[in-house]
Amino acid sequence: MDKLGPKPTKAYKSSEFLGSREARQIRVLCEMNETESRLKSNGIEGTVLFFGSARSRTRADFEIKLKAMEEAGEDTSRFVKTRFMCEYHEKLILLSSKVARLLEQERFKTIGILTGGGPGMMEAANEGAFAVNQNKSIGMGISLPFEPSLNPYVTPELAFEYHYFFTRKFWMVYQAMALIVAPGGVGTMDELFEVMTLQQCGKIKNKFPIILFGKSYWQTVVNWDYLVECGTVAQSDVDSLFFTDDVDEAFEKIQKGLEEQVAKGSYIHGFRSREGTPKKKQKLV
């Protein structure tokens, strides 16, 4: 009987190779292409995008956490500073649910609600969406040691987890048709300014509305007027932002933006036109 030679593992089945430095480009392609495939299969062609802090809570949850920290003798000085976000957390649940009901209409049926999939403001937006339509609550998370899983209001079939921030950012923005930014820190500001930069530079052709939810917060943490005064930002860039604390005002701005985009067939970042015919291929962001 002839001896058999070795039976090597195919490269694409080798977990050792796929996890190696040399296979980084393959992993990046996986994050890019698998997202596109799954969004397509779930009929998602556009999104209403929510950014915001991972540290917010409802008022009730805030008080429970504060009491537990006090009883454990923990330092609560930083935690109590986040109390102001409770209002916006609760309002974001309401706003997201209103948007989700709007997306039940036939003309908006391929649009979902998208967040970074984490806790805080992201969970609030997913919660509002999930309560109305469990099939349209999208979460695009990032592997972090302090966020072991996505929040429980993300549709399982639309739950994504990325290793690379840039692939996650690409897909969070690529299909956006409206952006709502609640109070947040460095990560939220990074995401906001990247979207603004892409619009300013024409990398995002679709000028979708950007709503800064938390008027006092956003007008304080960024001195927009001084940026204009120094000539580093154009007045038109600031005028394109919509500052509000009001759920109905924010909703009306979102609704108007979606209606305008659908009316002119500008699913700029979607996979198909409204008629279902392929569009001219664009350069990627």
N, C-alpha and C positions, 0 to 999 in steps of 0.2 A: 504494500500500500504506500502510495506516495505521501510524503510528509506535506502537510499544509503550511503555507507561509503565514505571515502576520496578517491580521484583518484590521487595518487602521480605521479610525473614526473619520468620517468625512469632516472637512473643515467647518462647514456650516452647522454641524451637530456637536462640535467640540466646545463645551462650556469654558474650558481653560483658555482656548484661543479667543472666543468671543468676549471674554472678560479681560483680555490683555490690552496693553497699550496699542499694539499694532492693529487691533480691530476697532479702534475708537471711531473711525469713519463709518464703519458698518453699524455700530450702535447708534450713531447720530442719524443715519439713514432709516434705521428701524423706528426711531422716535418720530421722524418726519413722516414716513410713509404709512406706518400703522395708524397714526392719528387720522390721516386723510381717508384711509380705507374704512375706518370705523365710523367716522362722521358721515361718510357717504351712505354706508349701509343702514344708518339710523335716520337718514333723511334730513340731516342738518346742513343747511347751506348758508346760514347767517346767524349771528348771535347778538344779544344784548349783554354787554360785558360789565361786570362789577369788580372794582378794586376796593381795598380797604384794609384796615388793621386786623391782625389776627388776635388782638387783645380785648376786643369788645365783648360785652355780655348783655343780656337782658337785665333789667333792674333787679328782678327776683334772684337771678343767678349771681349777680354781683354781690348782693347782700349775704347770700349763703356762703360764697367764697370768702368774703371779708370776715365773717364771723368765724369761719374755720381757721383762717390765718391768725386771727386774734387769739383764739383759744389755744392754738399751737405755739403761741409766742413768737410768731414770725414778724419780720419787718414789713409793715403795710404801707410805708410812705410812698413807694412808687405806685403800688396798686391803686390807692385811693385817687391818684391823679387821673386815672382812666374812667372815673365815674361819669364824666360828661359824655362819654361815648355810648352810654346806655340808651340815651334818647335816640341817637342815630341808628343804633343797632335795631331797635324796635321799629323805627320808621322804615328801615331798609327791608324788613320782612314784609311790611305793608306795601311798599313800593314794588317790590319784586312780585308779589302776588297780583297786583294790579296789571303789571306788565305781562305776567303769565296768562292772565285772562284775555288780554288783548291778543296774545299770540295764539289763542284758540281759534281765531278767525281764519277762514280758508286762505286768505291772501297772505297770511303770516305763518302758515303752517310749517314752513321749513326753517323757521327761526327759533333758536333755543336761548336759554339764559345760562350764561357762563361765568364762573368764578375760578379763583385759584384753588378751590377745593378744600381749603383749610378751615380753621375755626374762626371765631370773631365775625367780622363783617361779611366774610365769604360765606360762612355758615348761615348768616341771616338771609342773604340773597338766595341761597340754595333752598332754605326752608320755605320761603315765600313761594318759590317756583314749584317745589315738590308738592306743596299742599294743593296746588291747582292742577298740575299735570306732572305726574311722576316720570314721564318719558322725555321731559325737556329740561331737566336740571343737570347741567354739565359741570364737571369739576376737573380742572387740570392742575394736579398737585405736583410738588417737587419733593424729592427725598431729603428730609431733614430729620435730625435726631430728636427734635422736640415736637415733631408732627408725625406720629407713627402711622397714621392712616388719614384718609379723607373724611370729611364730616358725613354724618349719617343721612343727609338730605340730597346726596348726589345720586342720580340714576346709575345703577350698577353698570349698565351697558355703555354709559357715557362717562365713566370714571377713568381718568388717565393719571399716570404717575411718570414724571420725567426725572432723568438724572441731570440733564443739561438745562441750565436756565434759558439759554438762547433758543433751544427748540421749543420749550414751553412758551416763551414770550411770542415766538413766531405764530404759533397756533392760537394763542389767546387773542392776538390782534388781527390775524389774517382775515377772518370772516366777520369782524366787528361791524355793527351797523349803528351802535350807540354805546357810549361809555359813561358809566356812573362811578365817580370816585368819592368814597366816604373818607372820613378822617383816618389817617394812617401815618406810618413812619417812613424810614428810609426806603424800604421795599416798595411801598405804595407810591412814593414820590418818584422813584426810579421808573416805575411802570408808567406813571402819568407823563413824565417828561419825555420818555421814549416815544409814546404815542404822539405827543405834540411835535416832537422833532420830525417824526416820519411824515406827519401831515404837512408841516412847514416846508420840508424838503421835497415834497411831491412823491415820496415813496408810497404813501397811501393816497390814492387818487380820490377816494371817496371821503368827502369832508363830513363825516358823521358827527353828530352832536357830542360834546364833552360836557358833562354835568358835574360840577364840584358840589357835592352834597355835604353841607356843613359850612355855611357862608362865612361865619366869623372865623372859623378855623382856617379855611383856605385863604382868606384875605389877610390873615395875620402871619401864618407861617411862611408865606411867600409874599414879598413886597412887590406886587405886580406893577404898581405905579412907578416905583423907583427903577425897575428894570426898563420901563418905557422911557423914563426921564434920562436914563444913562444911554439910551439908544441901543441897548443890547437886545431888546425885544421890541417888535413893532406893536403899535396900538391895536392893529387888526388881530394879532395873535391873542391878545388879552380879551378883546371884544368877542372873539369866537367862543370863549368859555362862558358857561352859564352857572352862576352861583345861586344856590337856594338852600333853604331849610325845609321847604314845603313839599310834601309828597305829591300833591296834586299838580303843582307847578312842574316838578321834575317829570311826572308822568306825561303831562301835556307836551313837554319838549321831546320826550322819547317818541311818543305817538306821532307827532308831526314829522320828526326825522325819519321814522320808518315808512310813513305814508309817502313822503317825498321820494325816498329811494325806490320803493316798490312801484310807484307810479311811473317813474322813468326807467324801470327795469334795471336799476343799478345795483344788482347783487355783485358789486365790483369784486368782492373777495370770495364769492360763492363758486360752486362748481358748474352751475348751469344758469342760463337766463330764466326769466319767469316762464317763457314758453317751453322750456325744457330743451332748447337747442344749444349746442356748444357755443361758447363765446370765444372771441379772439384771445389767444393766449397772451398773458401779461408777463412782464418781467417780475420775478419774485422780489419781495422786500429784502 
